[in-house]
Amino acid sequence: MVAKLITTSSTGEKNEYLLTNETTTIGRKPGNDIPIDNLSVSGRHAQVITILEDSFLEDLGSTNGTYVNGKLVKKHALENGDNITLGKFQITYQSNSGGGEQDFEQTMIIRPGEAGMPEEAAQSKEIDKSVQKISAAMASEAASTTASPSSISNREACLQLLSGANAGKELVLTKALTTIGQPGVQVAAITRRPQGFFLIHVDGGPENNVPKVGGTPIGSNAHELRSHDIIEVAGVKMEFYLK
């Protein structure tokens, strides 16, 4: 079932909005996906980014702030039943997402530089923020990326580690989103989209270092990967290739 937002007016009237788009804007201006005629709500107050079965709420610099379950938030990973407050307006988030295996693997960070490539569950605020940044980047890049006629996203993608404790090992990218690196040092993500595979900068640590492809930093935008590209994240080099 598609996740949805349920708005409740001051008179008790309810409206439902299915989150079928990657980005859903909320605000007082009529151009928003969910327009709210209330002076306590800013023109572009907030947005909800939906990737697969996950939705993330982000405040867009509103005057009165965005609250979830009574707490002021800037970015928040939404859960079923969350109560969102924009100014004096109430919205409820509903989702039947079961949080299965795919969701679990989306919230893991694989550490290719350490023996055994240990995986760390997303229990820390740092990794939670990383996942939100990844989703935001995926949404923002979707409109500007042209579809690949070769449908390379349907092919099996792999990473071959070239340095570090696990040099020589192969990691098959089976999920829509694979997070790699070392929290606090450098974190990146490889996303599978209909257009292909993209590398996204998530967290560069104190010096804000970004991942490199072919020895060149990728910058803040998603970088489309080609087979046999050499990626460097958290001091570990790896080759991306398609089978």
Disulfide bonds with the S-S distance in Angstrom:
none
